[in-house]
Amino acid sequence: MVLPYGAELKSKIIEETTRLGIEIIGLWGGVIEGYFKKSIRIYEEHLRNACSINPMFVNIQTGKDHFTFEQNLAFIKVADKISKETNTKVIHETHRGKFRFAAHITKDFLLHLPNLCITADFSHWCNVSESLLEDQQESLDVKKPKKVNNIPSLF
């Protein structure tokens, strides 16, 4: 279900999930637009909307594979700001076409941002590299804390 922007409909969703005793996990496919300035604006709007209903966390596909390291870092900074403002965990999913589209790229981000939380869908890395990652052990061996914000890490 796509989360509506209207307060009335969101209120009904919150009311019903509370009644049923279930929690919400936000999931968004991230930026579809390929232009940085427009993309980051849309990203912020959708992420703020996803965080507005107090989900357990939001899993999001952040940035684009053709954006620079600094541009993708700007997306992560927006997510971190919104996460702190809303007290909502934001987890960045590994996905082809996004900022962590490959193991060696993700390694650079993890070394730069050791507390970065990721949802690891390694099938995308296998797809991009056309391998089972057996030749990329150095990138897979990045040392990262076992838990960040009580969310288990796969690294």
Long-range contacts (C-beta under 8 A, 24 or more apart in sequence): 3-49, 3-50, 3-53, 5-49, 10-52, 10-53, 13-53, 14-53, 14-54, 23-55, 23-56, 24-53, 24-54, 24-55, 24-56, 25-55, 25-56, 25-57, 25-58, 25-59, 26-50, 26-51, 26-53, 26-55, 26-57, 26-58, 26-59, 26-60, 26-88, 27-58, 27-59, 27-60, 28-58, 28-59, 28-60, 28-61, 29-61, 30-60, 30-61, 30-62, 30-63, 30-95, 30-98, 31-61, 31-62, 31-63, 31-64, 31-75, 31-98, 34-64, 34-66, 36-64, 36-67, 36-71, 39-64, 39-67, 39-75, 40-71, 40-74, 40-75, 40-78, 43-75, 43-78, 43-79, 44-78, 44-82, 47-78, 47-79, 47-82, 47-90, 48-82, 48-86, 51-82, 51-83, 51-86, 51-88, 51-90, 52-86, 54-86, 54-88, 55-88, 56-89, 57-88, 57-89, 57-90, 57-91, 57-151, 58-88, 58-89, 58-90, 58-91, 59-91, 59-93, 59-119, 60-90, 60-91, 60-92, 60-93, 61-92, 61-93, 61-95, 61-97, 61-98, 62-92, 62-93, 62-98, 62-99, 62-100, 63-98, 63-99, 64-97, 64-98, 64-99, 65-96, 65-97, 65-98, 65-99, 65-101, 65-105, 67-99, 69-108, 69-109, 72-99, 72-109, 73-109, 73-112, 75-99, 76-109, 76-113, 76-116, 89-117, 89-149, 89-151, 90-117, 91-117, 91-118, 91-119, 91-151, 92-116, 92-117, 92-118, 92-119, 93-118, 93-119, 93-121, 94-118, 94-119, 94-120, 94-121, 94-122, 94-124, 94-125, 95-121, 95-124, 96-124, 96-127, 96-128, 101-125, 101-128, 102-128, 102-129, 103-129, 103-133, 103-136, 103-139, 103-140, 104-136, 104-139, 106-139, 106-142, 107-138, 107-139, 107-142, 110-142, 110-144, 110-155, 111-142, 114-144, 114-145, 115-145, 115-148, 116-148, 117-148, 117-149, 117-151, 117-153, 118-153, 118-154, 118-155, 120-154, 120-155
